[in-house]
Amino acid sequence: MIDKIKQLREQTGISIAECKKALEKAGGDMDKAMEVLRERSRELVDKKSGAETKEGIIESYIHSNSRIGALIELSCQTDFVARNQDFRALAKDLAMQVAAIEVKSVEDLLAQPFIKDPSKIVQDLISENIAKLGENIKINRFSRFSL
């Protein structure tokens, strides 16, 4: 059971306690446990969606040719999460997304396929991080620059 909990934790980034609960609910079946975690994540995202986001970071990305760049303001609920490496990596990925594909609004950005994994959209990526970090996360604004 411990190995399965570790495997779920590595695959999802969700807490060990939540992984254990999901495995118990699924009777030890990994596929069912993943579905339980997905459902729990959706519930958490819905619950957190109204929470105020006063903290966050501004992240930049400059493409290797130095002719395209982006800035993004990503917000969360606490400065603790704003300093978290997973949150910072999310901000970097989102800045890269903005640099890679020209979009006009946050809504358009959220609906785009994620460049690192086209099987999910940007909103899915943010939702996964809300579930992992336990806080509401929002893209406030972004800007793309190109020569």
C-alpha positions in Angstrom: 0.0 0.0 0.0 2.8 2.4 0.8 4.4 1.9 -2.6 1.1 2.7 -4.3 0.7 5.9 -2.1 4.2 7.0 -3.1 3.4 6.3 -6.8 0.2 8.3 -6.7 2.0 11.1 -4.9 4.8 11.2 -7.5 2.2 11.2 -10.4 -0.1 13.8 -9.0 1.8 15.9 -6.5 -1.2 15.7 -4.2 -0.6 15.2 -0.5 0.2 11.8 0.9 -3.0 11.9 3.1 -5.2 12.5 0.0 -3.5 9.8 -1.9 -4.0 7.4 1.0 -7.7 8.3 1.2 -8.1 7.8 -2.5 -6.5 4.4 -2.5 -8.6 3.3 0.4 -11.8 4.5 -1.3 -10.7 2.7 -4.5 -9.9 -0.5 -2.7 -6.3 -0.3 -3.7 -7.0 0.0 -7.4 -4.6 2.6 -8.9 -6.8 3.6 -11.8 -9.9 4.1 -9.6 -7.7 6.0 -7.1 -6.6 8.4 -9.9 -10.3 9.0 -10.8 -11.1 9.6 -7.1 -8.2 12.2 -6.9 -9.5 13.8 -10.2 -12.9 14.2 -8.7 -11.5 15.5 -5.4 -9.4 18.0 -7.4 -12.4 19.3 -9.2 -14.2 19.7 -5.9 -11.3 21.6 -4.5 -11.0 23.9 -7.6 -14.7 24.7 -7.3 -14.3 25.4 -3.6 -11.3 27.6 -4.0 -12.4 29.5 -7.2 -14.0 32.3 -5.2 -11.1 32.8 -2.8 -9.4 36.2 -3.1 -5.9 36.2 -4.6 -3.8 39.1 -3.2 -0.4 37.5 -3.4 1.6 36.2 -6.4 4.5 36.9 -8.7 5.4 38.5 -12.0 7.4 36.1 -14.2 9.2 36.7 -17.5 10.2 34.5 -20.4 12.6 35.5 -23.2 12.8 33.2 -26.1 16.3 32.0 -27.1 16.5 34.3 -30.1 15.8 37.3 -27.9 13.2 38.6 -30.3 10.1 37.4 -28.4 9.4 37.7 -24.7 6.5 37.7 -22.2 5.5 38.9 -18.8 2.8 37.4 -16.7 1.2 38.3 -13.4 0.1 35.1 -11.6 -1.7 35.5 -8.3 -2.5 33.2 -5.4 -3.9 33.5 -1.9 -0.7 33.6 0.3 2.9 34.6 0.0 3.8 31.1 1.2 2.5 29.6 -2.1 3.9 32.5 -4.1 7.4 31.4 -3.0 6.7 27.7 -3.7 8.8 26.2 -6.5 5.8 24.5 -8.1 4.0 27.9 -8.3 7.1 29.6 -9.7 7.4 26.8 -12.3 3.8 27.2 -13.3 4.4 31.0 -13.8 7.4 30.2 -15.9 5.5 27.7 -18.1 2.6 30.2 -18.5 5.0 33.0 -19.5 6.5 30.6 -22.1 3.0 29.8 -23.3 2.3 33.5 -23.8 5.5 34.0 -25.7 4.9 31.0 -27.9 1.4 31.8 -29.0 -0.1 35.2 -29.4 -3.4 35.7 -27.5 -5.5 38.7 -26.7 -7.2 37.9 -23.4 -6.8 35.7 -20.3 -9.9 33.7 -21.4 -8.2 32.9 -24.7 -5.1 31.9 -22.9 -7.0 29.6 -20.6 -8.6 27.8 -23.5 -5.4 27.1 -25.4 -3.8 23.7 -25.5 -0.7 23.7 -23.2 2.4 23.8 -25.4 4.3 21.3 -23.2 1.4 18.8 -23.2 -1.3 19.5 -25.9 -3.6 16.8 -24.3 -4.6 19.4 -21.8 -5.6 23.1 -21.9 -4.0 25.9 -19.8 -7.0 25.9 -17.5 -6.4 22.2 -16.7 -2.8 23.0 -15.8 -3.9 25.8 -13.4 -6.6 23.5 -11.9 -4.0 20.8 -11.3 -1.8 23.3 -9.4 -4.8 24.6 -7.4 -5.4 21.0 -6.3 -1.7 20.4 -5.6 -1.1 23.7 -3.7 -4.5 24.1 -2.1 -5.0 27.7 -3.1 -6.8 29.6 -5.7 -4.6 30.6 -8.6 -5.4 33.2 -11.3 -3.7 34.8 -14.2 -4.3 38.5 -13.7 -2.7 39.9 -16.8 0.1 39.3 -19.3 2.0 41.0 -22.1 3.8 39.6 -25.1 6.6 41.5 -26.9 8.1 40.7 -30.2 10.5 42.4 -32.7 
